[in-house]
Amino acid sequence: MSVSLGDIAGVIAALAFAVLVLRMGSMIGKAGKVLDESRAGVREITDETVVLLREVTETVSATNQQIARLDTISSNVATMSTNVSALTSVTAATVGRPLIKVAAFSYGVRSAVAARRPGTRSGS
């Protein structure tokens, strides 16, 4: 059995090709692991983002409810303020004018009584 130089070169080429295939397989395996880790990281981020978005949605909903309540309260306060203003005007018109008349009348009576008393000057 004689081994020729071409046969040795063929065996060396086959061994080199086999080493190359093994190295490529190892690199592809590592790349697969990196992709698996990336997929797990993306899944974790997605899960956390979904929870975070759900919480943000609940917070915004609760805030909107509170704003609606504040709007109702503001409307009621504005209505109440208008009613108090109207009531004040009516009270001033109803009670104020007669009180002014009573005060003027009592001043007139006091002045007249003071003028009739002996020994007092009028207008004091």
Secondary structure, 3 states (H helix, E strand, C coil): CCCCHHHHHHHHHHHHHHHHHHHHHHHHHHHHHHHHHHHHHHHHHHHHHHHHHHHHHHHHHHHHHHHHHHHHHHHHHHHHHHHHHHHHHHHHHHHHHHHHHHHHHHHHHHHHHHHHCCCCCCCC
